[in-house]
Structure formats: C-alpha cells, structure tokens
Amino acid sequence: MSIQHKPTTYKLRELGLSSDKLDRHAVSITDRLVKAGFQAYLVGGCVRDLLLGMHPKDFDVSTNAEPEEIQALFKNCRLIGRRFRLAHIHFGRHVIEVATFRGPHVKHDKNDSHAHKDGRLLRDNVYGTLEEDAWRRDFTVNALYLDPKKKTVIDYVGGIKDHQNKVLRLMGDPTTRFKEDPVRLIRAVRFKAKLDFQIDNNTAEPMQSMAPLLKDIPAARLYDEILKLFLNTQASQVFEMICQYGLFKALFPQTELCLQKADSDAPLLLIKQAMENTQTRLKNNQHVTPYFLLATLLWEPVRRLSEQNRASFSSDTQAIHAAANEVVAHQVSRIAIPKRMTTPMREVWALQPRFHKQVGVRCLRFLEHPRFRAAYDFMLLRSQYGEVDPAIADWWTHIQTLEPAEQKLMTRPSQFKHKKTPRKKAIKTPPSDS
C-alpha cells in the first residue's frame, strides 16, 4: 500500500491525556511485546474515548507480532477466530484483545485472505505494517495508535482532526468499505449516537443503498451488534437512524412489513416508547433486560399473526404460541437471538391474555408467576397505545398494592353474580262474599 502522508505524532499532554488513565494490564502487554522486539500500541475505541474524557470499557492492543508469537509470550493467552485471528490475554475475568497489524488484500504464502464476489471479506488474516493497518481500519477516529512508553499518539489518517471536529469518516471509498464489512453501517449509527458525532456526507450517502447487504452477515455476529446498538443511553436516536438509513428493514423485516401495513401509528409508537424507557433506565443506572426490548420489537408480527389465525385455535394463548414459533424462527435466521432470550420473550407474549381474567384462584397464582412482572410491564406498554383497556391495567396495578387477604376478596366473584333473589309468594286474597 502506498504511503498517503507521513504520520503526525502528538504528545499525550498536547491532547490533554494522562498516562494514568491507561489500563495497567494493556500497558503491561505492550511493554512485554516491545521488550521482545515487537511494535505494540493501544488502538481504536479506547484511544478515541480517552480523547473524549470517557473511561473506556475495553482496551485493545495492536502489534506486528503474529498470533502464535503473541501466544508464545503470554501463558494466559488464547487464540480465537477464523475470520479474524486474534489473541485474547486473560487477567482473571478481564480480557485484553491483541490483534496483528492487517495489510492489503493480496495473497501471501503464509497469510490468508478471502473475499466474496460482492466485496465482503470472509477472512482477513493478511498481516502488514503499522501504516497499512491504520488505512485498513473503518473510521479515522478509530485509527489512532497510542504508545504508552513514549507517551505519544500516532495519526496516519487525520483522525485527530476529525475527532476534534466530531466527524465520523470512513477511509477510502465508502461504498467499497461498506461492501467489505456491512456491519460498518451499524457501527456508524452506534458511534454517531454514542459519541454525538456527525457522519461525514460522503460516508452517509451510500448507507441506505448498502443496507440490504446486512442480510448476508452471519446471524450470530449480528446479535452482538444489535445489543450494542440498542442497549445504550441514546436508544431512541439509534432507532430513528436505523429506520432513516433502511437498516431496520434489513434487521427486522417482519416488523418493518407490519409497520408499513398498520392502520395507525400505535405499533410504531409502542416501539419508540420502549426505546425511551430503555435509555431512561440506563441513564438512571437501572437494569435493562434485553429480551424485553426484543419482545417489543417483534410483538407486532406476533400479534397480527395470532389474530389472523385465531379461529384455528381453542384459545388466545395457543394462537400466540403458534405465532411466536413462526416469527421467532424467521427472526433467528436473520439475527441469532439465543434461546435464553427467546424463551422469556415467548412467555411474556403468551401471558398477555391472562390479564383479561380477574376472577378466581388462577388470577392470584398469576401474581406469583416468575415472569409476571415483565408480562405486566409489557401489558402496561400495550395499554398506552390502545391494545389493552386502561381499566384492566389499573386493576392489575391496584391489586399488587394490596395484602393477600384483600387480593383474595378482590378476585372473588360477586356475591350477587350466581345468587338468585327468591321471589316472594303472592298472598291469595280470599274471595269476598259480595
């Protein structure tokens, strides 16, 4: 790869950075690699986030040492991946990812690269130099290399300038780069929301036309990306953007089709409210269950299908079960939602008809169901948009505030419901003598 320009080197103090903020395990890895004669730097999101004054969740290392050479230096190292060969170095539960510098897409005797005819990279284990690695990354702000020893940041691609201007810019031709890895479409949206950056016009222009390429991404890889996408404090903005760029249709095609056919905005508003609730909880440091949000995203196709096929089943619950099986089977072929998520999703959906029954022992037992709280929250969300009578929602809200004895009284059939008032016998008047 030809040299684009000489790198610009910045002192950490110039950028307002302190080496005290660096992860000690990541620094120890770079130290050992350098002592062994290799180059090693902190790279990517950790450098980008440090420049924003954030505390990075993960610290990644990039080096010219190949995976087997890294493993030989660290007993606590495990090599993973086929598509991208990586080294994971474990410090208890803490893991530092170490990647070898990537080079251009050409065949080498000892390296391994393979691309699909559409331009998508199937494997990328072609190793190269520091500069080649920089130009192979996605966005300029993710291609900054921090040298802990020299206390400097190396910039080959103008990443510091884009960072200061709060711009997300793909290196090279955006269409080609999106074709190489369509997941970059998702990453662009996520970074825009997370960092409050603007997507460069040239980068944004082909995004909508590139969205269908997400259908070719392995379903297992998309699941992790979806969690990162939605489980953040800007979930509402993320949802708006993935709809704007056509990504939602590629990720949740059944829901998109139902939203297009909907007679009102209620199904869309329900999803938007779920996104708002998610970001509010995260901002308040409250727990968020991913399956609940996924259940919301897939509820409309489940609801519509269960209503269409209701006549074929003896109960609403059975109809929902059948619809859930069909919708989930289709969705996991697109996004590999694991069983530990689909099982509670199905339960939340299947429990919805039980909120319409407010009499008897079964009603009291429902309050003790392990999935009651999630099902109740889901019902409340539905009631906001006309799917459930607000009086029903109020009834279930109220009963949870009562003592067991009061709950029992509240669920008892009315004493007049099955009792018939006895008729008074007519008093016969004796005939008069007149």
Legacy VTK file of the C-alpha trace (Angstrom):
# vtk DataFile Version 3.0
C-alpha trace
ASCII
DATASET POLYDATA
POINTS 434 float
0.000 0.000 0.000
1.397 3.388 -0.958
2.096 5.970 1.733
-0.665 8.554 1.903
1.263 11.013 4.037
3.704 10.992 6.878
2.124 10.315 10.253
1.568 13.113 12.689
2.753 12.352 16.204
1.157 14.060 19.199
2.353 14.144 22.776
-0.282 12.964 25.238
-0.114 16.260 27.107
-0.864 18.128 23.838
-4.109 16.201 23.639
-4.970 16.627 27.306
-4.339 12.951 28.044
-2.689 11.425 31.081
-0.982 8.045 31.106
-2.666 7.463 34.490
-5.896 6.781 32.600
-4.428 3.794 30.735
-5.313 0.223 31.667
-2.358 -1.292 33.521
-2.879 -4.753 32.004
-2.932 -3.348 28.472
0.214 -1.323 29.188
1.980 -4.397 30.607
1.183 -6.284 27.375
2.657 -3.535 25.189
5.750 -3.415 27.438
6.393 -7.149 27.124
5.873 -7.120 23.338
8.272 -4.179 22.915
10.904 -5.865 25.110
10.583 -8.947 22.874
11.436 -6.791 19.834
7.917 -6.092 18.519
5.903 -2.926 17.983
2.833 -2.563 20.192
0.237 0.181 20.705
-3.131 0.821 22.289
-5.562 1.365 19.442
-9.127 2.014 18.403
-12.044 2.805 20.650
-10.002 3.145 23.822
-7.875 5.963 22.339
-10.958 7.613 20.823
-12.857 7.522 24.125
-9.870 8.730 26.171
-9.710 11.796 23.942
-13.368 12.465 24.825
-12.637 12.246 28.549
-14.522 8.958 28.807
-13.403 5.834 30.645
-13.052 3.100 28.025
-14.753 -0.175 28.758
-12.198 -2.137 26.735
-8.554 -1.596 25.850
-7.250 -3.189 22.642
-3.656 -3.697 21.573
-2.263 -3.783 18.030
1.160 -5.256 17.209
3.336 -6.608 14.411
3.699 -9.879 16.355
1.680 -12.673 14.786
-0.858 -14.649 16.868
1.440 -17.608 17.528
4.262 -15.259 18.553
1.920 -13.479 20.974
0.823 -16.794 22.460
4.456 -17.806 22.997
4.998 -14.706 25.167
1.870 -14.983 27.313
0.812 -18.136 29.159
-2.574 -16.553 29.788
-3.191 -16.172 26.034
-5.873 -17.874 23.968
-6.128 -17.620 20.188
-9.636 -17.202 18.770
-11.383 -16.666 15.450
-11.063 -17.853 11.881
-12.349 -14.818 10.037
-10.069 -12.574 12.098
-7.338 -14.403 14.002
-6.966 -12.702 17.391
-5.210 -13.213 20.700
-7.125 -12.850 23.961
-4.941 -12.344 27.024
-6.773 -13.081 30.275
-6.267 -11.375 33.637
-8.921 -13.163 35.658
-12.244 -12.052 34.147
-10.562 -9.101 32.459
-9.587 -9.730 28.815
-7.314 -7.661 26.585
-7.669 -8.261 22.845
-4.428 -8.225 20.850
-4.567 -8.044 17.039
-1.787 -8.312 14.489
-1.377 -5.404 12.042
-3.500 -6.061 8.929
-2.210 -5.498 5.422
-3.739 -5.050 1.953
-5.863 -7.766 0.339
-3.322 -9.745 -1.581
-2.307 -13.385 -1.416
0.768 -14.320 0.582
2.291 -17.701 1.155
1.720 -17.668 4.902
-1.209 -15.296 5.147
-4.853 -15.882 4.494
-7.369 -13.554 2.821
-10.601 -14.337 1.108
-13.311 -12.027 -0.197
-16.783 -12.746 -1.544
-17.563 -11.752 -5.131
-19.635 -8.832 -3.755
-16.564 -7.426 -1.985
-17.370 -8.698 1.514
-14.372 -10.007 3.459
-14.890 -13.610 4.531
-11.454 -13.973 6.082
-8.848 -11.362 6.783
-5.609 -12.726 8.140
-3.267 -10.809 5.881
-0.625 -9.184 8.061
1.162 -5.932 7.327
2.762 -2.802 8.745
1.548 -0.198 11.195
0.657 2.200 8.380
-1.160 -0.482 6.378
-3.111 -1.413 9.489
-4.157 2.206 10.010
-5.560 2.510 6.487
-7.399 -0.808 6.829
-9.495 0.359 9.779
-13.013 1.718 9.403
-13.342 5.285 10.697
-10.477 7.746 11.008
-11.194 8.326 14.719
-10.684 4.587 15.307
-7.268 4.546 13.600
-5.211 6.295 16.294
-2.301 4.476 17.952
-1.170 5.300 21.479
2.380 4.435 22.528
2.379 4.097 26.347
6.200 4.044 26.513
6.789 7.229 24.521
3.513 8.809 25.683
2.515 9.702 22.135
-0.388 9.216 19.697
0.413 8.332 16.071
-2.053 9.512 13.408
-1.715 8.405 9.766
-5.238 9.256 8.616
-6.227 12.648 10.053
-8.150 11.028 12.884
-7.226 13.707 15.443
-8.625 16.483 13.232
-11.867 14.526 12.633
-12.078 13.812 16.356
-11.739 17.489 17.186
-14.393 18.330 14.574
-16.621 15.479 15.818
-16.850 13.818 12.403
-17.217 10.125 11.558
-15.439 9.482 8.279
-14.753 6.171 6.536
-11.317 5.882 4.998
-11.243 5.239 1.275
-14.328 4.798 -0.892
-17.364 4.400 1.428
-19.207 2.029 -0.918
-16.201 -0.287 -1.095
-15.632 -0.141 2.663
-19.288 -0.922 3.431
-19.177 -3.826 0.985
-16.076 -5.200 2.734
-17.982 -5.306 6.011
-21.664 -4.200 6.045
-21.614 -4.219 9.873
-19.876 -0.854 9.484
-23.357 0.505 8.698
-24.474 -0.424 12.202
-21.242 0.856 13.737
-21.691 4.230 12.026
-25.111 4.660 13.633
-23.914 3.440 17.033
-20.864 5.702 17.110
-22.885 8.706 15.972
-25.272 8.202 18.874
-22.639 7.274 21.438
-20.120 9.994 20.598
-22.555 12.707 19.445
-20.570 12.967 16.179
-21.843 13.745 12.694
-21.474 11.223 9.888
-19.470 12.691 7.025
-21.684 13.342 3.968
-19.643 11.079 1.684
-19.854 8.301 4.268
-23.599 8.723 4.819
-24.582 8.985 1.144
-24.449 5.247 0.224
-25.688 3.883 3.566
-29.327 3.387 2.577
-28.430 1.616 -0.657
-25.928 -0.592 1.199
-28.425 -1.639 3.922
-29.615 -4.840 2.141
-26.050 -6.200 2.423
-26.707 -6.826 6.120
-28.762 -9.859 5.070
-25.505 -11.598 4.157
-23.877 -11.128 7.554
-23.810 -14.245 9.790
-26.776 -14.150 12.170
-24.591 -14.864 15.211
-22.448 -11.785 14.572
-25.490 -9.532 14.198
-26.907 -10.467 17.614
-23.955 -8.929 19.469
-24.108 -5.839 17.277
-27.840 -5.401 17.945
-27.324 -5.498 21.714
-24.607 -2.844 21.453
-26.882 -0.818 19.185
-30.000 -0.676 21.338
-28.741 -1.082 24.896
-27.395 2.424 25.257
-28.466 5.802 26.585
-29.354 7.016 23.068
-31.659 4.133 22.099
-34.374 6.443 20.721
-31.947 8.242 18.436
-30.487 4.912 17.315
-33.929 3.613 16.352
-34.707 6.747 14.346
-31.409 6.460 12.473
-31.642 2.779 11.587
-35.088 3.482 10.144
-33.743 6.519 8.276
-30.919 4.536 6.674
-33.026 1.445 5.905
-31.180 -0.759 8.403
-34.288 -1.675 10.399
-35.864 -3.331 7.358
-32.739 -5.458 6.884
-32.569 -6.424 10.570
-36.268 -6.861 11.446
-38.065 -7.441 8.124
-41.260 -8.890 9.650
-41.733 -5.917 11.955
-40.981 -3.447 9.172
-43.640 -5.058 6.959
-46.222 -4.925 9.769
-45.445 -1.262 10.472
-45.997 -0.448 6.807
-49.376 -2.223 6.831
-50.532 -0.765 10.160
-53.727 1.284 10.206
-52.312 3.673 12.794
-49.052 4.825 14.351
-49.734 2.856 17.541
-47.365 -0.098 16.792
-44.544 2.297 15.890
-45.192 4.473 18.937
-45.105 1.392 21.171
-41.596 0.563 19.935
-40.463 4.171 20.319
-41.763 4.232 23.890
-39.849 1.037 24.665
-36.691 2.714 23.349
-37.312 5.773 25.525
-37.882 3.568 28.563
-34.639 1.709 27.848
-32.491 4.807 27.624
-34.109 6.320 30.729
-33.355 3.210 32.780
-29.750 3.127 31.567
-29.266 6.818 32.348
-30.543 6.094 35.867
-28.168 3.103 36.181
-31.120 0.710 36.295
-31.057 -2.852 34.970
-32.333 -3.491 31.448
-33.347 -6.928 30.197
-32.522 -7.379 26.508
-35.309 -9.920 25.951
-37.942 -7.334 26.929
-36.802 -4.912 24.241
-36.569 -7.701 21.663
-40.082 -8.848 22.637
-41.284 -5.317 21.942
-39.571 -5.189 18.542
-41.207 -8.451 17.435
-44.596 -8.056 19.121
-46.480 -6.564 16.169
-45.836 -9.504 13.797
-46.697 -11.929 16.642
-49.897 -10.031 17.448
-51.054 -9.761 13.831
-50.323 -13.394 13.034
-52.079 -14.657 16.171
-55.167 -12.608 15.317
-55.186 -13.868 11.727
-55.027 -17.497 12.841
-57.162 -17.203 15.978
-60.043 -19.254 14.552
-57.747 -22.276 14.206
-57.023 -22.474 17.954
-59.075 -23.076 21.079
-57.582 -20.126 22.988
-55.739 -16.839 22.527
-52.721 -18.297 24.326
-52.421 -21.162 21.844
-52.715 -18.727 18.935
-49.921 -16.587 20.394
-47.705 -19.644 20.952
-48.098 -20.687 17.310
-47.459 -17.159 16.026
-44.409 -16.803 18.277
-42.913 -20.034 16.924
-43.215 -18.787 13.351
-41.984 -15.244 13.990
-39.032 -16.285 16.149
-37.935 -18.985 13.671
-37.850 -16.405 10.885
-36.084 -13.783 13.015
-33.290 -16.039 14.318
-32.342 -16.795 10.727
-31.565 -13.072 10.432
-30.338 -12.346 13.967
-29.290 -15.340 16.066
-31.213 -14.490 19.243
-30.214 -17.221 21.719
-32.722 -19.480 23.448
-32.058 -17.796 26.798
-33.678 -14.728 25.234
-36.375 -16.260 23.038
-37.782 -18.368 25.898
-38.684 -15.412 28.176
-39.872 -13.461 25.114
-42.359 -16.228 24.324
-43.501 -16.340 27.953
-44.138 -12.592 28.097
-46.208 -12.777 24.907
-48.143 -15.902 25.955
-49.062 -14.388 29.338
-50.821 -11.360 27.854
-54.309 -12.975 27.589
-54.242 -13.774 31.312
-54.569 -10.083 32.183
-58.147 -10.224 30.901
-59.099 -12.749 33.617
-59.545 -11.115 37.001
-61.513 -13.698 38.952
-60.562 -16.810 40.887
-57.567 -18.622 42.327
-55.791 -18.741 38.953
-55.687 -14.954 38.989
-53.926 -14.976 42.386
-51.466 -17.601 41.179
-50.674 -15.412 38.191
-49.344 -12.752 40.572
-46.740 -15.277 41.729
-45.605 -16.267 38.241
-41.825 -15.738 37.827
-42.410 -13.805 34.616
-45.380 -11.792 35.945
-43.506 -8.513 36.397
-42.109 -8.494 32.863
-45.504 -9.501 31.426
-47.182 -6.764 33.493
-44.748 -4.101 32.259
-45.365 -5.283 28.710
-49.137 -5.071 29.235
-48.790 -1.515 30.602
-46.860 -0.559 27.478
-49.604 -2.023 25.295
-52.299 -0.195 27.267
-50.649 3.150 26.448
-51.450 2.600 22.780
-54.924 1.165 22.898
-54.227 -2.578 22.843
-55.413 -3.086 26.419
-58.292 -1.358 28.223
-56.749 1.155 30.706
-59.225 -0.092 33.345
-57.608 -3.535 33.138
-54.147 -2.014 33.560
-55.372 -0.008 36.576
-56.922 -3.129 38.127
-53.660 -5.088 37.934
-51.697 -2.115 39.205
-54.014 -1.749 42.190
-54.128 -5.416 43.192
-50.341 -5.506 43.579
-50.608 -2.884 46.353
-52.990 -4.999 48.471
-52.426 -7.528 51.228
-53.090 -11.208 50.365
-56.458 -11.198 52.137
-57.558 -8.108 50.225
-56.337 -9.627 46.964
-58.469 -12.687 47.654
-61.545 -10.542 48.195
-60.801 -8.550 45.050
-60.670 -11.667 42.883
-63.765 -13.332 44.431
-66.813 -13.497 42.186
-69.520 -11.032 43.142
-71.864 -12.436 45.779
-74.767 -11.458 43.600
-73.405 -12.970 40.426
-74.647 -16.517 40.932
-77.294 -15.964 43.610
-80.861 -15.605 42.596
-83.115 -13.427 44.726
-86.014 -15.599 45.912
-89.413 -14.457 44.749
-91.995 -13.553 47.334
-95.029 -15.795 47.226
-98.134 -13.984 46.281
-100.693 -13.818 49.110
-104.019 -15.085 47.903
-106.872 -12.880 48.886
-109.935 -14.884 49.854
-112.953 -14.151 47.716
-115.302 -11.668 49.169
-118.856 -12.559 49.987
-120.168 -9.704 47.963
LINES 1 435
434 0 1 2 3 4 5 6 7 8 9 10 11 12 13 14 15 16 17 18 19 20 21 22 23 24 25 26 27 28 29 30 31 32 33 34 35 36 37 38 39 40 41 42 43 44 45 46 47 48 49 50 51 52 53 54 55 56 57 58 59 60 61 62 63 64 65 66 67 68 69 70 71 72 73 74 75 76 77 78 79 80 81 82 83 84 85 86 87 88 89 90 91 92 93 94 95 96 97 98 99 100 101 102 103 104 105 106 107 108 109 110 111 112 113 114 115 116 117 118 119 120 121 122 123 124 125 126 127 128 129 130 131 132 133 134 135 136 137 138 139 140 141 142 143 144 145 146 147 148 149 150 151 152 153 154 155 156 157 158 159 160 161 162 163 164 165 166 167 168 169 170 171 172 173 174 175 176 177 178 179 180 181 182 183 184 185 186 187 188 189 190 191 192 193 194 195 196 197 198 199 200 201 202 203 204 205 206 207 208 209 210 211 212 213 214 215 216 217 218 219 220 221 222 223 224 225 226 227 228 229 230 231 232 233 234 235 236 237 238 239 240 241 242 243 244 245 246 247 248 249 250 251 252 253 254 255 256 257 258 259 260 261 262 263 264 265 266 267 268 269 270 271 272 273 274 275 276 277 278 279 280 281 282 283 284 285 286 287 288 289 290 291 292 293 294 295 296 297 298 299 300 301 302 303 304 305 306 307 308 309 310 311 312 313 314 315 316 317 318 319 320 321 322 323 324 325 326 327 328 329 330 331 332 333 334 335 336 337 338 339 340 341 342 343 344 345 346 347 348 349 350 351 352 353 354 355 356 357 358 359 360 361 362 363 364 365 366 367 368 369 370 371 372 373 374 375 376 377 378 379 380 381 382 383 384 385 386 387 388 389 390 391 392 393 394 395 396 397 398 399 400 401 402 403 404 405 406 407 408 409 410 411 412 413 414 415 416 417 418 419 420 421 422 423 424 425 426 427 428 429 430 431 432 433
